[in-house]
Amino acid sequence: MTESLTHNTAAISGDTPVVPASQEAGTSPESQDPESAVKLTADDVEAAVNAIADRARRAGRRMAGANRAWKDGGLRAIGAALLERKNLILAANAKDVAAGKANGTSAALLDRLTLNESRIAGLVDALENLANLPDPVGNVVRGQTLPNGLRLRQVNVPMGVVAAIYEARPNVTVDIAGLALKSGNAVILRGGSAAAATNDALVHVLREALDSVGLPADAVQTVDQYGREGANALMRARGRVDVLIPRGGRELIQTVVRNSAVPVIETGEGNVHIFIDESASEEMAVEILLNAKTQRPSVCNTVETLLVHSRSTVLPAVAAALREAGVTLHADDRIRAALPASIPSEPATDEDWGTEYMDLDLAVAMVDSLEEAVQHIRTWSTGHTEAILTNNLSNAERFIAEVDSAAVIVNASTRFTDGGELGLGAEVGISTQKLHARGPMGLTELTTTKWIVQGEGQVRG
C-alpha cells in the first residue's frame, strides 16, 4: 500500500495554477510579500479556490485509502516537524502578535492568537493522542441479516473535503488538520488575517511533514492568500467541498451560515451559564467559578453568566474571589443589594445576559428556584454548555433533563467542554446545532456513513 500512496507533488497538483503554486499551497513566511502580491479579480480567486478544492478532492480520495498506521505516522511526523521548526513558527507568530497589539486587539484575543513553546508542545501532545485513538473509518455502526438473507452493515467513511473558516486561533490550524487526516479527509483552511503569518508557517510545516511520509501534501491547503474573497469563494464551492465548519465569534459564524452554499456544521458562540443552587458548598463553588471564568477567559467554554439561588450562602465568597482575580461583575439589583460594599459591581442590562464577553467580565443574576434558573438559560443560552453546582441529586437530575444544550455539567467546570478533555484527542469545534453532530466534534464527527448491502441474488418482490 505504501507504494500506491507515494506522493508526487506535480502529479497531484495537475491543473495549471491561476497564481504560482507556492501561493496556492501556502507559502513560507520568508517568501510572503503582500506588497508585491498580484491583484486578482473575483473570478480569478474563484478559479484558484476551485483548483485548490479539486486538488483536495484527489488528495482526499488517497487519504480515504490510507490505513491507520500510515495516518498515525503522518500525525507523528507533523508533531516532530512542529518541534523541529518551532523557531520558524514562533517568529511568524511574533509578527502576528505585534501587528495585533499595534491594531489595538484586546488582551483576550491576543491570548488566543499567541503561541509559545508550551502551546506548541500541547499541540504535539494532541497529535500523539489522536494517533493513539482508534481509526473511525470502517467502524460498523450497526448491522444485521434480513429474513431474505441480505447482510447489512452501516459503516463510518470519510466526509471527503472538509473546509474550516476560523479567527485568530493558530492552534486550530493544527487541531483541524490532525482530525481531518486521522479521519481520512482532506482539509482546506481559512484562518484569517490576524494569524496570517503563523498559519502560513504552520501549513508549510504540515505539508512538508505529510510529503515526508508519502501522504499527499494537498490533504492540507489554505486559501488565506486570497483574503476575504477566498473565504467567499470557499463558501460557494458546493460540490467541491463536502462540509464547511465555521469557528469563531457570532458574526463570523452567522455570516457563514447565511451565505454558504456548502453544507455547514454550525459551531456556536458560548454564552455559558453556571447555576449555584441553595445546597452547593462554598469551597466547591469558589474553585469551580474561578476555573470556569479565569483560567482562559477568551475561549468559548468559559462561563459568562452566573445564576445564584436566593437561599444560597456562597455569593459573598464567590464574588470576592472573582473580584480578587480581576473579574468585573455585571450584576442585577438583587445581587448588588446582597453584595458587601467592599465588592464593587456594575449594573447589569439585558445586553449583559446575551453577551459572550470572552474576557474577565461576568453577568450575575439572583433566582428564586431551579425553574427560574432554567427559564433564564432557555431565554439567553446559545446552546453550548450549562452547569449546575448542587448537593441535591433531584436538582441535578432535573437540570440535566430540562436544560437543552450541547453539554450539561454537574459539579464541574464548564472548561471541560473540550474535545481533548473529553477524550476525543482534539476538536474541530463545538457544534450547537442538532443535525449530524452536537457538542465537541472529534474524529467520528468528521465521518459520514455508508450502507453496505451484500446478497446472493435476491430481488425485491
Backbone hydrogen bonds, N-H to C=O, Kabsch-Sander energy under -0.5 kcal/mol:
donor,donor_aa,acceptor,acceptor_aa,energy
5,L,1,M,-1.0
5,L,2,T,-0.8
6,T,3,E,-1.2
12,I,8,N,-2.2
13,S,9,T,-2.6
14,G,10,A,-2.0
15,D,13,S,-2.3
23,Q,20,P,-1.3
24,E,20,P,-1.7
25,A,21,A,-2.5
26,G,22,S,-1.1
31,S,28,S,-1.1
32,Q,28,S,-0.7
32,Q,29,P,-0.7
36,S,33,D,-1.3
37,A,33,D,-0.5
37,A,34,P,-1.0
40,L,38,V,-0.5
45,V,41,T,-2.4
46,E,42,A,-2.4
47,A,43,D,-2.4
48,A,44,D,-2.4
49,V,45,V,-3.0
50,N,46,E,-2.4
51,A,47,A,-2.0
52,I,48,A,-2.1
53,A,49,V,-2.6
54,D,50,N,-2.3
55,R,51,A,-2.1
56,A,52,I,-2.4
57,R,53,A,-2.3
58,R,54,D,-1.8
59,A,55,R,-2.6
60,G,56,A,-3.1
61,R,57,R,-1.7
62,R,58,R,-1.4
63,M,59,A,-2.5
64,A,60,G,-2.3
65,G,61,R,-0.7
65,G,62,R,-0.6
66,A,63,M,-1.3
71,K,67,N,-2.2
72,D,68,R,-3.1
73,G,69,A,-1.9
74,G,70,W,-1.9
75,L,71,K,-2.1
76,R,72,D,-2.3
77,A,73,G,-2.0
78,I,74,G,-2.1
79,G,75,L,-2.2
80,A,76,R,-2.4
81,A,77,A,-2.2
82,L,78,I,-2.5
83,L,79,G,-1.7
84,E,80,A,-2.4
85,R,81,A,-2.7
86,K,83,L,-1.0
89,I,85,R,-2.2
90,L,86,K,-3.1
91,A,87,N,-2.1
92,A,88,L,-2.0
93,N,89,I,-2.5
94,A,90,L,-2.2
95,K,91,A,-1.3
96,D,92,A,-1.6
97,V,93,N,-2.7
98,A,94,A,-2.5
99,A,95,K,-2.3
100,G,96,D,-2.4
101,K,97,V,-2.5
102,A,98,A,-2.2
103,N,99,A,-1.6
104,G,101,K,-1.4
105,T,100,G,-2.8
110,L,106,S,-2.4
111,D,107,A,-2.0
112,R,108,A,-1.6
113,L,109,L,-1.8
114,T,110,L,-1.7
120,I,116,N,-2.4
121,A,117,E,-2.3
122,G,118,S,-1.9
123,L,119,R,-1.9
124,V,120,I,-2.2
125,D,121,A,-2.4
126,A,122,G,-2.2
127,L,123,L,-2.1
128,E,124,V,-2.1
129,N,125,D,-2.5
130,L,126,A,-2.3
131,A,127,L,-2.3
132,N,128,E,-1.5
133,L,129,N,-0.7
133,L,130,L,-1.1
138,G,156,N,-3.0
139,N,136,P,-1.9
141,V,139,N,-0.7
141,V,154,Q,-3.2
142,R,154,Q,-1.0
144,Q,152,L,-1.5
146,L,144,Q,-0.5
146,L,150,L,-2.8
149,G,146,L,-2.3
151,R,454,Q,-3.0
152,L,144,Q,-3.3
152,L,150,L,-0.6
153,R,452,I,-1.8
154,Q,142,R,-2.7
155,V,153,R,-0.5
155,V,450,K,-2.6
156,N,139,N,-2.2
157,V,448,T,-2.7
159,M,446,L,-1.4
162,V,160,G,-0.5
162,V,186,A,-2.9
163,A,243,V,-2.6
164,A,188,I,-2.3
165,I,245,I,-1.8
166,Y,190,R,-2.6
167,E,247,R,-1.0
168,A,191,G,-0.6
172,V,169,R,-1.7
173,T,169,R,-0.7
173,T,170,P,-0.6
174,V,170,P,-0.9
175,D,171,N,-2.4
176,I,172,V,-2.9
177,A,173,T,-1.6
178,G,174,V,-2.8
179,L,175,D,-2.4
180,A,176,I,-2.6
181,L,177,A,-2.5
182,K,178,G,-2.4
183,S,179,L,-1.8
184,G,181,L,-1.7
185,N,180,A,-3.3
186,A,160,G,-2.5
187,V,219,A,-3.1
188,I,162,V,-2.3
189,L,221,Q,-2.5
190,R,164,A,-2.1
195,A,192,G,-0.8
196,A,193,S,-1.6
199,N,195,A,-3.0
200,D,196,A,-2.2
201,A,197,A,-2.0
202,L,198,T,-2.6
203,V,199,N,-2.9
204,H,200,D,-2.0
205,V,201,A,-2.1
206,L,202,L,-2.9
207,R,203,V,-2.5
208,E,204,H,-1.9
209,A,205,V,-2.2
210,L,206,L,-2.3
211,D,207,R,-2.4
212,S,208,E,-1.7
213,V,209,A,-0.8
213,V,210,L,-1.1
214,G,211,D,-1.2
215,L,210,L,-2.2
219,A,216,P,-1.8
220,V,217,A,-2.0
221,Q,187,V,-2.0
222,T,24,E,-0.5
223,V,189,L,-2.5
226,Y,223,V,-2.1
227,G,224,D,-2.1
229,E,226,Y,-0.5
230,G,226,Y,-1.4
230,G,227,G,-0.5
231,A,227,G,-1.5
232,N,228,R,-2.2
233,A,229,E,-2.5
234,L,230,G,-2.1
235,M,231,A,-1.9
236,R,232,N,-1.0
237,A,234,L,-1.1
238,R,236,R,-1.4
239,G,241,V,-0.8
240,R,237,A,-1.7
241,V,237,A,-2.5
242,D,161,V,-1.9
243,V,161,V,-1.4
244,L,263,P,-2.7
245,I,163,A,-2.6
247,R,165,I,-2.9
253,I,249,G,-2.4
254,Q,250,R,-2.8
255,T,251,E,-2.0
256,V,252,L,-2.2
257,V,253,I,-2.6
258,R,254,Q,-2.5
259,N,255,T,-1.9
260,S,256,V,-2.2
261,A,235,M,-2.5
262,V,235,M,-1.2
265,I,244,L,-1.9
266,E,264,V,-0.7
267,T,246,P,-0.6
267,T,265,I,-0.7
268,G,430,I,-1.4
271,N,269,E,-0.8
272,V,270,G,-1.6
272,V,302,T,-0.6
273,H,385,T,-1.2
274,I,305,T,-2.0
275,F,387,A,-2.7
276,I,274,I,-0.5
276,I,307,L,-3.1
277,D,275,F,-0.7
277,D,389,L,-2.1
280,A,277,D,-1.2
285,A,281,S,-2.2
286,V,282,E,-2.6
287,E,283,E,-2.1
288,I,284,M,-2.6
289,L,285,A,-2.5
290,L,286,V,-2.2
291,N,287,E,-1.9
292,A,288,I,-3.1
293,K,289,L,-2.0
294,T,290,L,-2.5
295,Q,290,L,-0.5
295,Q,291,N,-1.3
299,V,296,R,-1.5
302,T,299,V,-1.4
303,V,292,A,-1.6
304,E,272,V,-2.7
305,T,272,V,-2.1
306,L,363,A,-3.3
307,L,274,I,-3.1
308,V,365,A,-2.5
309,H,276,I,-2.6
310,S,367,V,-2.4
312,S,309,H,-1.9
318,V,314,V,-2.5
319,A,315,L,-3.0
320,A,316,P,-2.4
321,A,317,A,-2.2
322,L,318,V,-2.3
323,R,319,A,-2.7
324,E,320,A,-2.3
325,A,321,A,-1.3
326,G,323,R,-1.8
327,V,322,L,-2.5
328,T,360,L,-2.5
329,L,327,V,-0.5
330,H,328,T,-0.5
330,H,362,L,-3.2
331,A,329,L,-0.7
331,A,346,E,-2.4
332,D,364,V,-1.9
336,R,332,D,-2.4
337,A,333,D,-2.1
338,A,334,R,-1.5
339,L,335,I,-1.4
343,I,340,P,-2.0
346,E,329,L,-3.6
348,A,331,A,-2.5
352,D,349,T,-0.9
353,W,349,T,-1.2
354,G,350,D,-1.1
355,T,352,D,-1.4
357,Y,355,T,-1.0
361,D,359,D,-2.2
362,L,328,T,-2.3
363,A,304,E,-2.6
364,V,330,H,-2.6
365,A,306,L,-2.5
367,V,308,V,-2.2
373,A,369,S,-1.8
374,V,370,L,-2.7
375,Q,371,E,-2.3
376,H,372,E,-2.2
377,I,373,A,-2.3
378,R,374,V,-2.7
379,T,375,Q,-1.8
380,W,376,H,-2.1
381,S,377,I,-2.9
382,T,271,N,-0.6
386,E,407,A,-1.9
387,A,273,H,-2.1
388,I,409,I,-2.2
389,L,275,F,-2.8
390,T,388,I,-0.6
393,L,391,N,-0.6
396,A,392,N,-2.2
397,E,393,L,-2.4
398,R,394,S,-2.3
399,F,395,N,-2.6
400,I,396,A,-2.3
401,A,397,E,-2.1
402,E,398,R,-2.3
403,V,399,F,-2.0
404,D,402,E,-0.6
405,S,403,V,-0.9
406,A,383,G,-2.3
407,A,384,H,-1.4
409,I,386,E,-2.7
411,N,388,I,-2.9
411,N,409,I,-0.5
416,F,413,S,-1.4
417,T,414,T,-1.9
418,D,416,F,-2.1
422,L,418,D,-2.1
423,G,420,G,-1.3
424,L,419,G,-3.3
425,G,419,G,-0.6
426,A,424,L,-0.8
428,V,441,M,-2.6
431,S,429,G,-0.6
431,S,439,G,-2.5
432,T,266,E,-1.7
433,Q,266,E,-0.6
437,A,435,L,-2.7
439,G,431,S,-3.2
441,M,429,G,-2.7
442,G,440,P,-0.7
446,L,443,L,-1.6
447,T,444,T,-1.7
448,T,157,V,-2.9
450,K,155,V,-2.4
452,I,153,R,-3.4
453,V,451,W,-0.5
454,Q,151,R,-2.6
454,Q,452,I,-0.5
